[in-house]
Amino acid sequence: MIIIGITGIIGSGKTTTSNILRKKGLRVVDLDSIAKKAVLLEDVQHEIASKLGAEYIEDGKLSTSRLQQTVFSDKNKLQVLESIIHPRVIEKLAKEIEAAKQNGRRSILVDAPLLFETDLYTKVDKIIVVSTTMERVRERLKQRGHTDEDITNRILNQIPLREKEKKADVVLFNNGSREDLERDIEGLLRRIKEWEVVDAS
């Protein structure tokens, strides 16, 4: 089975691409979703309070908005948070990969926002980068309600798209309409089928 990492930066269209691929029948593991569930675990929240501060726990629950505001403006605290969450995400991913193998899957896609920012890129066989212009990124994030400061902080905490493109096996440019993206994804699906055939030979 071939393991394919798919990444980009916030606002590049990675999640949209992953959702389309999922609808096309591919198995996609969303690491961001796994991480969001992990922070709701009681032991994780205790560790966050211990290492980052009890002020992030309000009425016995994690204040995700307050935590995000802090870590996206403080790289050291972001690294601490990742050290808490990342091992649990990797453990869940390993189980998903094993389940896909047992079910006879020829490939599995790992939707990983921090594929390059962590060592996860060394554990996949192929890499897809969903890219776009920074103007498009800012435009999309503003539509989601992000402030200019928040957008800048989030972008600065990720490796630039151009650097990611250099390490990709396929770069999917998401600069046009939804229809343009879906047409390009049809070509990507053919590439994935080719990878599966080579992997099986």
Buried (B, 14 or more C-beta within 10 A) or exposed (E): BBBBBBBBBBBBBBBBBBEBBBEBEBBBBBBBEBBEEBBEEEEBBEBBBEEBEEEBBEEEEBBEEEBBEBBBBBEEBBEBBBEBBBEBBBEBBEEBBEEBEEEEBBBBBBBBBBBBBBEBBEBBBBBBBBBBEBEBBBEBBEEEEBEEEBBBBBBEBBBEBEEBBEBBBBBBBBEEEEEEBBEBBEEBBEBBEEBBEEBEE
